[in-house]
Amino acid sequence: MPAAMPATTYQPHLLNPHSAEPQPITPRNGRSFRLTELYQLLDCRTVDVVRLTDELILIIDDEGKFRTPCYLNLLATYLWYHHQPAARGVDSIVGRAILCHDKQFR
């Protein structure tokens, strides 16, 4: 049986609020992230999707702001503000986030 083809060639990254360097990550199955995998990567119980472009998304901890302490994710927030200017000054992203192509989340 041939190996599964990736959903896209985009390299997903884990954006950690404690690091200025995005960490390349790959879905376990080589194609798309599953919920249980996302819960582990983000250390959370529920996720939310923040659309950046027609193809790029951020996957975030939906309950991240309820954590104590909660850490502002400057890189994820910057990307969101850059691609969605209406978000500026309205909200921010806290905790870990995953930047990926929308085909990599099924």
Backbone atoms as SQL, in Angstrom:
CREATE TABLE atoms (id INTEGER PRIMARY KEY, chain TEXT, resi INTEGER, resn TEXT, atom TEXT, x REAL, y REAL, z REAL);
INSERT INTO atoms VALUES
  (1, 'A', 1, 'MET', 'N', 0.845, -1.178, 0.000),
  (2, 'A', 1, 'MET', 'CA', 0.000, 0.000, 0.000),
  (3, 'A', 1, 'MET', 'C', 0.893, 1.246, 0.000),
  (4, 'A', 2, 'PRO', 'N', 0.669, 2.223, -0.897),
  (5, 'A', 2, 'PRO', 'CA', 1.510, 3.411, -0.950),
  (6, 'A', 2, 'PRO', 'C', 1.315, 4.276, 0.294),
  (7, 'A', 3, 'ALA', 'N', 2.367, 5.022, 0.624),
  (8, 'A', 3, 'ALA', 'CA', 2.308, 5.931, 1.780),
  (9, 'A', 3, 'ALA', 'C', 1.292, 7.036, 1.517),
  (10, 'A', 4, 'ALA', 'N', 0.651, 7.492, 2.577),
  (11, 'A', 4, 'ALA', 'CA', -0.342, 8.570, 2.459),
  (12, 'A', 4, 'ALA', 'C', 0.340, 9.854, 2.006),
  (13, 'A', 5, 'MET', 'N', -0.282, 10.513, 1.061),
  (14, 'A', 5, 'MET', 'CA', 0.246, 11.790, 0.585),
  (15, 'A', 5, 'MET', 'C', -0.152, 12.884, 1.570),
  (16, 'A', 6, 'PRO', 'N', 0.733, 13.856, 1.804),
  (17, 'A', 6, 'PRO', 'CA', 0.367, 14.941, 2.707),
  (18, 'A', 6, 'PRO', 'C', -0.798, 15.750, 2.151),
  (19, 'A', 7, 'ALA', 'N', -1.590, 16.339, 3.057),
  (20, 'A', 7, 'ALA', 'CA', -2.727, 17.163, 2.642),
  (21, 'A', 7, 'ALA', 'C', -2.236, 18.391, 1.886),
  (22, 'A', 8, 'THR', 'N', -1.072, 18.867, 2.245),
  (23, 'A', 8, 'THR', 'CA', -0.456, 20.026, 1.615),
  (24, 'A', 8, 'THR', 'C', 1.026, 19.994, 1.944),
  (25, 'A', 9, 'THR', 'N', 1.808, 20.774, 1.256),
  (26, 'A', 9, 'THR', 'CA', 3.239, 20.805, 1.532),
  (27, 'A', 9, 'THR', 'C', 3.598, 21.871, 2.567),
  (28, 'A', 10, 'TYR', 'N', 2.614, 22.588, 3.097),
  (29, 'A', 10, 'TYR', 'CA', 2.892, 23.627, 4.093),
  (30, 'A', 10, 'TYR', 'C', 3.432, 22.999, 5.382),
  (31, 'A', 11, 'GLN', 'N', 4.504, 23.567, 5.917),
  (32, 'A', 11, 'GLN', 'CA', 5.100, 23.075, 7.164),
  (33, 'A', 11, 'GLN', 'C', 4.408, 23.718, 8.362),
  (34, 'A', 12, 'PRO', 'N', 3.650, 22.949, 9.154),
  (35, 'A', 12, 'PRO', 'CA', 3.010, 23.519, 10.343),
  (36, 'A', 12, 'PRO', 'C', 4.045, 23.837, 11.426),
  (37, 'A', 13, 'HIS', 'N', 3.697, 24.796, 12.282),
  (38, 'A', 13, 'HIS', 'CA', 4.586, 25.209, 13.367),
  (39, 'A', 13, 'HIS', 'C', 3.821, 25.353, 14.670),
  (40, 'A', 14, 'LEU', 'N', 4.493, 24.991, 15.758),
  (41, 'A', 14, 'LEU', 'CA', 3.984, 25.244, 17.094),
  (42, 'A', 14, 'LEU', 'C', 4.546, 26.584, 17.537),
  (43, 'A', 15, 'LEU', 'N', 3.663, 27.502, 17.926),
  (44, 'A', 15, 'LEU', 'CA', 4.068, 28.822, 18.405),
  (45, 'A', 15, 'LEU', 'C', 3.904, 28.822, 19.918),
  (46, 'A', 16, 'ASN', 'N', 5.015, 28.856, 20.619),
  (47, 'A', 16, 'ASN', 'CA', 5.018, 28.794, 22.076),
  (48, 'A', 16, 'ASN', 'C', 5.206, 30.204, 22.626),
  (49, 'A', 17, 'PRO', 'N', 4.387, 30.630, 23.592),
  (50, 'A', 17, 'PRO', 'CA', 4.535, 31.986, 24.116),
  (51, 'A', 17, 'PRO', 'C', 5.868, 32.221, 24.828),
  (52, 'A', 18, 'HIS', 'N', 6.596, 31.164, 25.157),
  (53, 'A', 18, 'HIS', 'CA', 7.874, 31.290, 25.852),
  (54, 'A', 18, 'HIS', 'C', 9.068, 31.237, 24.903),
  (55, 'A', 19, 'SER', 'N', 8.815, 31.263, 23.596),
  (56, 'A', 19, 'SER', 'CA', 9.892, 31.174, 22.614),
  (57, 'A', 19, 'SER', 'C', 9.597, 32.079, 21.425),
  (58, 'A', 20, 'ALA', 'N', 10.632, 32.729, 20.927),
  (59, 'A', 20, 'ALA', 'CA', 10.483, 33.572, 19.739),
  (60, 'A', 20, 'ALA', 'C', 10.641, 32.756, 18.458),
  (61, 'A', 21, 'GLU', 'N', 11.030, 31.487, 18.596),
  (62, 'A', 21, 'GLU', 'CA', 11.269, 30.628, 17.441),
  (63, 'A', 21, 'GLU', 'C', 10.126, 29.631, 17.251),
  (64, 'A', 22, 'PRO', 'N', 9.405, 29.705, 16.128),
  (65, 'A', 22, 'PRO', 'CA', 8.382, 28.690, 15.846),
  (66, 'A', 22, 'PRO', 'C', 9.035, 27.315, 15.715),
  (67, 'A', 23, 'GLN', 'N', 8.388, 26.295, 16.251),
  (68, 'A', 23, 'GLN', 'CA', 8.911, 24.933, 16.211),
  (69, 'A', 23, 'GLN', 'C', 8.186, 24.138, 15.133),
  (70, 'A', 24, 'PRO', 'N', 8.904, 23.651, 14.109),
  (71, 'A', 24, 'PRO', 'CA', 8.253, 22.831, 13.080),
  (72, 'A', 24, 'PRO', 'C', 7.674, 21.554, 13.697),
  (73, 'A', 25, 'ILE', 'N', 6.455, 21.228, 13.314),
  (74, 'A', 25, 'ILE', 'CA', 5.802, 20.005, 13.780),
  (75, 'A', 25, 'ILE', 'C', 5.157, 19.317, 12.581),
  (76, 'A', 26, 'THR', 'N', 4.854, 18.044, 12.743),
  (77, 'A', 26, 'THR', 'CA', 4.231, 17.270, 11.673),
  (78, 'A', 26, 'THR', 'C', 3.109, 16.430, 12.263),
  (79, 'A', 27, 'PRO', 'N', 1.960, 16.375, 11.602),
  (80, 'A', 27, 'PRO', 'CA', 0.890, 15.495, 12.086),
  (81, 'A', 27, 'PRO', 'C', 1.385, 14.050, 12.153),
  (82, 'A', 28, 'ARG', 'N', 0.927, 13.316, 13.140),
  (83, 'A', 28, 'ARG', 'CA', 1.366, 11.918, 13.311),
  (84, 'A', 28, 'ARG', 'C', 1.138, 11.085, 12.062),
  (85, 'A', 29, 'ASN', 'N', -0.003, 11.317, 11.399),
  (86, 'A', 29, 'ASN', 'CA', -0.314, 10.506, 10.219),
  (87, 'A', 29, 'ASN', 'C', 0.294, 11.088, 8.937),
  (88, 'A', 30, 'GLY', 'N', 1.031, 12.208, 9.061),
  (89, 'A', 30, 'GLY', 'CA', 1.681, 12.816, 7.913),
  (90, 'A', 30, 'GLY', 'C', 0.778, 13.697, 7.072),
  (91, 'A', 31, 'ARG', 'N', -0.526, 13.752, 7.403),
  (92, 'A', 31, 'ARG', 'CA', -1.474, 14.519, 6.587),
  (93, 'A', 31, 'ARG', 'C', -2.151, 15.646, 7.354),
  (94, 'A', 32, 'SER', 'N', -2.864, 15.281, 8.425),
  (95, 'A', 32, 'SER', 'CA', -3.649, 16.286, 9.148),
  (96, 'A', 32, 'SER', 'C', -3.716, 15.936, 10.630),
  (97, 'A', 33, 'PHE', 'N', -3.843, 16.974, 11.445),
  (98, 'A', 33, 'PHE', 'CA', -3.897, 16.796, 12.889),
  (99, 'A', 33, 'PHE', 'C', -5.263, 16.275, 13.315),
  (100, 'A', 34, 'ARG', 'N', -5.269, 15.404, 14.286),
  (101, 'A', 34, 'ARG', 'CA', -6.491, 14.906, 14.915),
  (102, 'A', 34, 'ARG', 'C', -6.667, 15.640, 16.242),
  (103, 'A', 35, 'LEU', 'N', -7.903, 15.674, 16.726),
  (104, 'A', 35, 'LEU', 'CA', -8.178, 16.409, 17.961),
  (105, 'A', 35, 'LEU', 'C', -7.320, 15.948, 19.131),
  (106, 'A', 36, 'THR', 'N', -7.198, 14.661, 19.342),
  (107, 'A', 36, 'THR', 'CA', -6.414, 14.182, 20.484),
  (108, 'A', 36, 'THR', 'C', -4.963, 14.641, 20.393),
  (109, 'A', 37, 'GLU', 'N', -4.446, 14.688, 19.189),
  (110, 'A', 37, 'GLU', 'CA', -3.081, 15.160, 18.959),
  (111, 'A', 37, 'GLU', 'C', -2.968, 16.652, 19.285),
  (112, 'A', 38, 'LEU', 'N', -3.965, 17.426, 18.871),
  (113, 'A', 38, 'LEU', 'CA', -3.963, 18.867, 19.152),
  (114, 'A', 38, 'LEU', 'C', -4.065, 19.138, 20.642),
  (115, 'A', 39, 'TYR', 'N', -4.910, 18.384, 21.334),
  (116, 'A', 39, 'TYR', 'CA', -5.043, 18.561, 22.782),
  (117, 'A', 39, 'TYR', 'C', -3.694, 18.363, 23.464),
  (118, 'A', 40, 'GLN', 'N', -2.942, 17.388, 22.995),
  (119, 'A', 40, 'GLN', 'CA', -1.634, 17.109, 23.579),
  (120, 'A', 40, 'GLN', 'C', -0.628, 18.212, 23.233),
  (121, 'A', 41, 'LEU', 'N', -0.571, 18.611, 21.977),
  (122, 'A', 41, 'LEU', 'CA', 0.377, 19.645, 21.555),
  (123, 'A', 41, 'LEU', 'C', 0.109, 20.990, 22.228),
  (124, 'A', 42, 'LEU', 'N', -1.173, 21.316, 22.397),
  (125, 'A', 42, 'LEU', 'CA', -1.540, 22.608, 22.975),
  (126, 'A', 42, 'LEU', 'C', -1.761, 22.529, 24.483),
  (127, 'A', 43, 'ASP', 'N', -1.716, 21.324, 25.042),
  (128, 'A', 43, 'ASP', 'CA', -1.974, 21.116, 26.468),
  (129, 'A', 43, 'ASP', 'C', -3.316, 21.724, 26.851),
  (130, 'A', 44, 'CYS', 'N', -4.373, 21.247, 26.170),
  (131, 'A', 44, 'CYS', 'CA', -5.701, 21.816, 26.391),
  (132, 'A', 44, 'CYS', 'C', -6.779, 20.748, 26.263),
  (133, 'A', 45, 'ARG', 'N', -8.037, 21.162, 26.496),
  (134, 'A', 45, 'ARG', 'CA', -9.178, 20.253, 26.388),
  (135, 'A', 45, 'ARG', 'C', -10.125, 20.630, 25.255),
  (136, 'A', 46, 'THR', 'N', -10.076, 21.886, 24.816),
  (137, 'A', 46, 'THR', 'CA', -10.901, 22.333, 23.689),
  (138, 'A', 46, 'THR', 'C', -10.060, 23.247, 22.810),
  (139, 'A', 47, 'VAL', 'N', -10.316, 23.210, 21.512),
  (140, 'A', 47, 'VAL', 'CA', -9.561, 24.061, 20.588),
  (141, 'A', 47, 'VAL', 'C', -10.509, 24.988, 19.840),
  (142, 'A', 48, 'ASP', 'N', -9.943, 26.044, 19.320),
  (143, 'A', 48, 'ASP', 'CA', -10.669, 26.978, 18.473),
  (144, 'A', 48, 'ASP', 'C', -9.782, 27.268, 17.272),
  (145, 'A', 49, 'VAL', 'N', -10.397, 27.629, 16.168),
  (146, 'A', 49, 'VAL', 'CA', -9.657, 27.947, 14.947),
  (147, 'A', 49, 'VAL', 'C', -9.785, 29.433, 14.671),
  (148, 'A', 50, 'VAL', 'N', -8.640, 30.075, 14.447),
  (149, 'A', 50, 'VAL', 'CA', -8.590, 31.487, 14.078),
  (150, 'A', 50, 'VAL', 'C', -8.096, 31.536, 12.640),
  (151, 'A', 51, 'ARG', 'N', -8.934, 32.005, 11.744),
  (152, 'A', 51, 'ARG', 'CA', -8.559, 32.063, 10.327),
  (153, 'A', 51, 'ARG', 'C', -7.677, 33.281, 10.087),
  (154, 'A', 52, 'LEU', 'N', -6.539, 33.048, 9.419),
  (155, 'A', 52, 'LEU', 'CA', -5.643, 34.138, 9.044),
  (156, 'A', 52, 'LEU', 'C', -5.854, 34.536, 7.588),
  (157, 'A', 53, 'THR', 'N', -5.865, 33.538, 6.712),
  (158, 'A', 53, 'THR', 'CA', -6.061, 33.765, 5.276),
  (159, 'A', 53, 'THR', 'C', -7.037, 32.702, 4.771),
  (160, 'A', 54, 'ASP', 'N', -7.239, 32.667, 3.467),
  (161, 'A', 54, 'ASP', 'CA', -8.105, 31.633, 2.898),
  (162, 'A', 54, 'ASP', 'C', -7.571, 30.232, 3.181),
  (163, 'A', 55, 'GLU', 'N', -6.259, 30.115, 3.393),
  (164, 'A', 55, 'GLU', 'CA', -5.652, 28.802, 3.587),
  (165, 'A', 55, 'GLU', 'C', -5.014, 28.598, 4.958),
  (166, 'A', 56, 'LEU', 'N', -4.513, 29.658, 5.585),
  (167, 'A', 56, 'LEU', 'CA', -3.784, 29.512, 6.845),
  (168, 'A', 56, 'LEU', 'C', -4.679, 29.743, 8.054),
  (169, 'A', 57, 'ILE', 'N', -4.467, 28.903, 9.073),
  (170, 'A', 57, 'ILE', 'CA', -5.222, 29.029, 10.319),
  (171, 'A', 57, 'ILE', 'C', -4.278, 28.934, 11.513),
  (172, 'A', 58, 'LEU', 'N', -4.741, 29.457, 12.627),
  (173, 'A', 58, 'LEU', 'CA', -4.128, 29.217, 13.924),
  (174, 'A', 58, 'LEU', 'C', -5.092, 28.326, 14.694),
  (175, 'A', 59, 'ILE', 'N', -4.578, 27.290, 15.314),
  (176, 'A', 59, 'ILE', 'CA', -5.382, 26.458, 16.198),
  (177, 'A', 59, 'ILE', 'C', -4.925, 26.800, 17.610),
  (178, 'A', 60, 'ILE', 'N', -5.877, 27.204, 18.452),
  (179, 'A', 60, 'ILE', 'CA', -5.536, 27.701, 19.783),
  (180, 'A', 60, 'ILE', 'C', -6.346, 26.976, 20.858),
  (181, 'A', 61, 'ASP', 'N', -5.911, 27.147, 22.108),
  (182, 'A', 61, 'ASP', 'CA', -6.638, 26.638, 23.273),
  (183, 'A', 61, 'ASP', 'C', -7.846, 27.539, 23.491),
  (184, 'A', 62, 'ASP', 'N', -9.036, 26.991, 23.336),
  (185, 'A', 62, 'ASP', 'CA', -10.262, 27.778, 23.465),
  (186, 'A', 62, 'ASP', 'C', -10.462, 28.322, 24.878),
  (187, 'A', 63, 'GLU', 'N', -9.869, 27.672, 25.862),
  (188, 'A', 63, 'GLU', 'CA', -10.029, 28.110, 27.247),
  (189, 'A', 63, 'GLU', 'C', -8.742, 28.706, 27.812),
  (190, 'A', 64, 'GLY', 'N', -7.814, 29.078, 26.946),
  (191, 'A', 64, 'GLY', 'CA', -6.508, 29.562, 27.379),
  (192, 'A', 64, 'GLY', 'C', -6.546, 30.767, 28.301),
  (193, 'A', 65, 'LYS', 'N', -7.499, 31.644, 28.097),
  (194, 'A', 65, 'LYS', 'CA', -7.565, 32.859, 28.922),
  (195, 'A', 65, 'LYS', 'C', -8.051, 32.581, 30.340),
  (196, 'A', 66, 'PHE', 'N', -8.585, 31.391, 30.585),
  (197, 'A', 66, 'PHE', 'CA', -9.048, 31.032, 31.923),
  (198, 'A', 66, 'PHE', 'C', -7.947, 30.396, 32.766),
  (199, 'A', 67, 'ARG', 'N', -6.787, 30.161, 32.158),
  (200, 'A', 67, 'ARG', 'CA', -5.673, 29.556, 32.895),
  (201, 'A', 67, 'ARG', 'C', -4.993, 30.596, 33.771),
  (202, 'A', 68, 'THR', 'N', -4.427, 30.124, 34.867),
  (203, 'A', 68, 'THR', 'CA', -3.653, 31.000, 35.740),
  (204, 'A', 68, 'THR', 'C', -2.289, 30.374, 35.937),
  (205, 'A', 69, 'PRO', 'N', -1.230, 31.030, 35.519),
  (206, 'A', 69, 'PRO', 'CA', -1.248, 32.259, 34.721),
  (207, 'A', 69, 'PRO', 'C', -1.508, 31.933, 33.252),
  (208, 'A', 70, 'CYS', 'N', -1.913, 32.944, 32.507),
  (209, 'A', 70, 'CYS', 'CA', -2.035, 32.786, 31.054),
  (210, 'A', 70, 'CYS', 'C', -0.978, 33.684, 30.417),
  (211, 'A', 71, 'TYR', 'N', -0.323, 33.173, 29.399),
  (212, 'A', 71, 'TYR', 'CA', 0.798, 33.873, 28.779),
  (213, 'A', 71, 'TYR', 'C', 0.432, 34.351, 27.381),
  (214, 'A', 72, 'LEU', 'N', 0.615, 35.632, 27.146),
  (215, 'A', 72, 'LEU', 'CA', 0.358, 36.229, 25.842),
  (216, 'A', 72, 'LEU', 'C', 1.287, 35.606, 24.810),
  (217, 'A', 73, 'ASN', 'N', 0.729, 35.177, 23.697),
  (218, 'A', 73, 'ASN', 'CA', 1.518, 34.630, 22.602),
  (219, 'A', 73, 'ASN', 'C', 1.717, 35.760, 21.595),
  (220, 'A', 74, 'LEU', 'N', 2.852, 36.441, 21.720),
  (221, 'A', 74, 'LEU', 'CA', 3.113, 37.622, 20.887),
  (222, 'A', 74, 'LEU', 'C', 3.156, 37.293, 19.402),
  (223, 'A', 75, 'LEU', 'N', 3.803, 36.194, 19.036),
  (224, 'A', 75, 'LEU', 'CA', 3.923, 35.847, 17.619),
  (225, 'A', 75, 'LEU', 'C', 2.563, 35.504, 17.017),
  (226, 'A', 76, 'ALA', 'N', 1.779, 34.680, 17.708),
  (227, 'A', 76, 'ALA', 'CA', 0.450, 34.314, 17.203),
  (228, 'A', 76, 'ALA', 'C', -0.444, 35.546, 17.112),
  (229, 'A', 77, 'THR', 'N', -0.379, 36.405, 18.126),
  (230, 'A', 77, 'THR', 'CA', -1.188, 37.627, 18.116),
  (231, 'A', 77, 'THR', 'C', -0.758, 38.540, 16.973),
  (232, 'A', 78, 'TYR', 'N', 0.557, 38.683, 16.760),
  (233, 'A', 78, 'TYR', 'CA', 1.053, 39.508, 15.655),
  (234, 'A', 78, 'TYR', 'C', 0.544, 38.978, 14.311),
  (235, 'A', 79, 'LEU', 'N', 0.636, 37.671, 14.100),
  (236, 'A', 79, 'LEU', 'CA', 0.163, 37.091, 12.834),
  (237, 'A', 79, 'LEU', 'C', -1.324, 37.353, 12.636),
  (238, 'A', 80, 'TRP', 'N', -2.093, 37.205, 13.690),
  (239, 'A', 80, 'TRP', 'CA', -3.535, 37.458, 13.624),
  (240, 'A', 80, 'TRP', 'C', -3.803, 38.912, 13.273),
  (241, 'A', 81, 'TYR', 'N', -3.157, 39.835, 13.955),
  (242, 'A', 81, 'TYR', 'CA', -3.342, 41.264, 13.674),
  (243, 'A', 81, 'TYR', 'C', -2.904, 41.608, 12.250),
  (244, 'A', 82, 'HIS', 'N', -1.797, 40.997, 11.801),
  (245, 'A', 82, 'HIS', 'CA', -1.270, 41.281, 10.463),
  (246, 'A', 82, 'HIS', 'C', -2.260, 40.855, 9.374),
  (247, 'A', 83, 'HIS', 'N', -2.835, 39.664, 9.538),
  (248, 'A', 83, 'HIS', 'CA', -3.739, 39.135, 8.512),
  (249, 'A', 83, 'HIS', 'C', -5.190, 39.567, 8.694),
  (250, 'A', 84, 'GLN', 'N', -5.568, 39.918, 9.912),
  (251, 'A', 84, 'GLN', 'CA', -6.943, 40.337, 10.215),
  (252, 'A', 84, 'GLN', 'C', -6.896, 41.644, 11.010),
  (253, 'A', 85, 'PRO', 'N', -6.640, 42.770, 10.346),
  (254, 'A', 85, 'PRO', 'CA', -6.475, 44.047, 11.049),
  (255, 'A', 85, 'PRO', 'C', -7.648, 44.425, 11.954),
  (256, 'A', 86, 'ALA', 'N', -8.838, 43.946, 11.677),
  (257, 'A', 86, 'ALA', 'CA', -9.995, 44.272, 12.525),
  (258, 'A', 86, 'ALA', 'C', -9.838, 43.709, 13.937),
  (259, 'A', 87, 'ALA', 'N', -8.958, 42.738, 14.131),
  (260, 'A', 87, 'ALA', 'CA', -8.750, 42.140, 15.455),
  (261, 'A', 87, 'ALA', 'C', -7.872, 43.007, 16.357),
  (262, 'A', 88, 'ARG', 'N', -7.144, 43.947, 15.773),
  (263, 'A', 88, 'ARG', 'CA', -6.220, 44.781, 16.553),
  (264, 'A', 88, 'ARG', 'C', -6.950, 45.533, 17.655),
  (265, 'A', 89, 'GLY', 'N', -6.418, 45.405, 18.854),
  (266, 'A', 89, 'GLY', 'CA', -6.989, 46.105, 19.988),
  (267, 'A', 89, 'GLY', 'C', -8.268, 45.495, 20.530),
  (268, 'A', 90, 'VAL', 'N', -8.766, 44.446, 19.892),
  (269, 'A', 90, 'VAL', 'CA', -10.016, 43.817, 20.320),
  (270, 'A', 90, 'VAL', 'C', -9.732, 42.610, 21.213),
  (271, 'A', 91, 'ASP', 'N', -8.733, 41.821, 20.844),
  (272, 'A', 91, 'ASP', 'CA', -8.440, 40.592, 21.564),
  (273, 'A', 91, 'ASP', 'C', -6.985, 40.216, 21.319),
  (274, 'A', 92, 'SER', 'N', -6.520, 39.176, 21.978),
  (275, 'A', 92, 'SER', 'CA', -5.171, 38.664, 21.782),
  (276, 'A', 92, 'SER', 'C', -5.211, 37.147, 21.953),
  (277, 'A', 93, 'ILE', 'N', -4.115, 36.508, 21.600),
  (278, 'A', 93, 'ILE', 'CA', -4.021, 35.054, 21.701),
  (279, 'A', 93, 'ILE', 'C', -3.066, 34.718, 22.833),
  (280, 'A', 94, 'VAL', 'N', -3.491, 33.805, 23.693),
  (281, 'A', 94, 'VAL', 'CA', -2.652, 33.378, 24.806),
  (282, 'A', 94, 'VAL', 'C', -2.366, 31.885, 24.678),
  (283, 'A', 95, 'GLY', 'N', -1.283, 31.465, 25.293),
  (284, 'A', 95, 'GLY', 'CA', -0.918, 30.050, 25.286),
  (285, 'A', 95, 'GLY', 'C', -0.342, 29.603, 23.956),
  (286, 'A', 96, 'ARG', 'N', -0.144, 28.312, 23.845),
  (287, 'A', 96, 'ARG', 'CA', 0.407, 27.737, 22.619),
  (288, 'A', 96, 'ARG', 'C', -0.592, 27.858, 21.476),
  (289, 'A', 97, 'ALA', 'N', -0.050, 27.918, 20.263),
  (290, 'A', 97, 'ALA', 'CA', -0.880, 27.960, 19.058),
  (291, 'A', 97, 'ALA', 'C', -0.179, 27.150, 17.975),
  (292, 'A', 98, 'ILE', 'N', -0.965, 26.623, 17.064),
  (293, 'A', 98, 'ILE', 'CA', -0.414, 25.898, 15.918),
  (294, 'A', 98, 'ILE', 'C', -0.790, 26.661, 14.662),
  (295, 'A', 99, 'LEU', 'N', 0.216, 27.010, 13.878),
  (296, 'A', 99, 'LEU', 'CA', 0.022, 27.659, 12.587),
  (297, 'A', 99, 'LEU', 'C', 0.098, 26.569, 11.529),
  (298, 'A', 100, 'CYS', 'N', -0.973, 26.433, 10.744),
  (299, 'A', 100, 'CYS', 'CA', -0.976, 25.389, 9.720),
  (300, 'A', 100, 'CYS', 'C', -1.943, 25.743, 8.590),
  (301, 'A', 101, 'HIS', 'N', -1.894, 24.954, 7.540),
  (302, 'A', 101, 'HIS', 'CA', -2.828, 25.059, 6.425),
  (303, 'A', 101, 'HIS', 'C', -4.158, 24.473, 6.887),
  (304, 'A', 102, 'ASP', 'N', -5.269, 25.034, 6.428),
  (305, 'A', 102, 'ASP', 'CA', -6.562, 24.519, 6.905),
  (306, 'A', 102, 'ASP', 'C', -6.812, 23.064, 6.491),
  (307, 'A', 103, 'LYS', 'N', -6.132, 22.582, 5.467),
  (308, 'A', 103, 'LYS', 'CA', -6.271, 21.171, 5.080),
  (309, 'A', 103, 'LYS', 'C', -5.549, 20.239, 6.053),
  (310, 'A', 104, 'GLN', 'N', -4.757, 20.810, 6.957),
  (311, 'A', 104, 'GLN', 'CA', -4.028, 19.994, 7.924),
  (312, 'A', 104, 'GLN', 'C', -4.799, 19.817, 9.231),
  (313, 'A', 105, 'PHE', 'N', -6.036, 20.273, 9.261),
  (314, 'A', 105, 'PHE', 'CA', -6.898, 20.076, 10.431),
  (315, 'A', 105, 'PHE', 'C', -8.218, 19.523, 9.943),
  (316, 'A', 106, 'ARG', 'N', -8.455, 18.254, 10.212),
  (317, 'A', 106, 'ARG', 'CA', -9.682, 17.577, 9.768),
  (318, 'A', 106, 'ARG', 'C', -10.382, 16.946, 10.938);
